Amino acid sequence: MRNFPPVPALSLTVRDLGQIARSPLLRWLRCRSLASVLLSATLWTAGGIGPQAIATASPQQVPPTLTNLIRQIDGAANRQDLGSLLQFYSPRFTHSDGLTRETLAAALTRLWERYPDLDYRTRVESWEAVDNGFEVETVTEIEGTGMSSDRAVRLKATLRSRQRYENGQMVRQDLLAENTEVTSGDNPPEVKVNLPDEVRVGGRYNFDAIVLEPLRDDLLLGYAIDEPARADRLLNPSQVQLQPLAAGGIFKVGRAGAIEDSLWISAALFRHDGLSLITRRLRILERGDRNSHLPL
């Protein structure tokens, strides 16, 4: 990994954990952000979106034109109708992670294969009328279950993003915050994560993934990785190595790069009866912006 110092990998000898480490499940979990970048790009819920279903932090009511646009996106996504859904993305669509209309289509196909029952709950935090459309900030919560071999895999995620729509099509999306949790097994570790949402260029940051319950005699394995939030990572996930964890979690110190960027910071923790994988987004900023807690 680029910012965290390496730790020697464990030569697995425990049969159950070794099977997990070599199984398709681990390779599948490395694609954890495949779902994340798409959560708020398609603002939909299982029950359908109407004016009464959109919560907003603004005293102004969401305009019917915007509500109808979201409802149509919802319908296409629920039908898994890729052709209809892509009609709501401009040919000049851009994304903060480098996603394009074409890579969006490929990622959606894989997303629907892995999570056939996704349930979205979205609220509009703010909206603004712009030339020929709207700029919207949303928070989307998502839950779903997928399968890897004979294992059920559960996804929970929260995304905050900003989208710009012009003439009924999305032309830009920026992800502002991201929290994704994937669990599997009868008793996945309950994990608390400490990580700031943003840091200045060149600044240091702490990343802690703490197992909340006592380990007792359990052998705990895990890894932590930081990688650029880029579209090419979705279809070509990084390789990882498991390490023995003796301290009840993962505790790392990283240093941000010298330019503005976004990183996925991930931790995975494995034991014989369950596993947990957590990914958070860290924004590296030169200075604060309107969505930042850093000074302008």
HELIX and SHEET records of a PDB file:
HELIX    1   1 ARG A   15  ARG A   22  1                                   8    
HELIX    2   2 PRO A   24  LEU A   29  1                                   6    
HELIX    3   3 SER A   33  SER A   36  1                                   4    
HELIX    4   4 PRO A   51  ALA A   53  5                                   3    
HELIX    5   5 PRO A   64  ASN A   78  1                                  15    
HELIX    6   6 LEU A   82  LEU A   86  1                                   5    
HELIX    7   7 ARG A  101  ARG A  114  1                                  14    
HELIX    8   8 ASP A  232  LEU A  235  1                                   4    
SHEET    1   A 6 ALA A  55  THR A  56  0                                        
SHEET    2   A 6 ASP A 119  VAL A 130  1                                        
SHEET    3   A 6 GLY A 133  SER A 148 -1                                        
SHEET    4   A 6 ARG A 151  GLU A 166 -1                                        
SHEET    5   A 6 GLN A 169  SER A 184 -1                                        
SHEET    6   A 6 TYR A  89  HIS A  95  1                                        
SHEET    1   B 7 ALA A  55  THR A  56  0                                        
SHEET    2   B 7 ASP A 119  VAL A 130  1                                        
SHEET    3   B 7 GLY A 133  SER A 148 -1                                        
SHEET    4   B 7 ARG A 151  GLU A 166 -1                                        
SHEET    5   B 7 GLN A 169  SER A 184 -1                                        
SHEET    6   B 7 GLY A 274  LEU A 285 -1                                        
SHEET    7   B 7 GLU A 198  ARG A 200  1                                        
SHEET    1   C 9 ALA A  55  THR A  56  0                                        
SHEET    2   C 9 ASP A 119  VAL A 130  1                                        
SHEET    3   C 9 GLY A 133  SER A 148 -1                                        
SHEET    4   C 9 ARG A 151  GLU A 166 -1                                        
SHEET    5   C 9 GLN A 169  SER A 184 -1                                        
SHEET    6   C 9 GLY A 274  LEU A 285 -1                                        
SHEET    7   C 9 ASP A 261  ARG A 271 -1                                        
SHEET    8   C 9 LEU A 221  PRO A 228 -1                                        
SHEET    9   C 9 GLN A 243  PRO A 244 -1                                        
SHEET    1   D 3 VAL A 191  ASN A 194  0                                        
SHEET    2   D 3 ARG A 204  VAL A 211 -1                                        
SHEET    3   D 3 GLY A 249  ARG A 255 -1                                        
END                                                                             
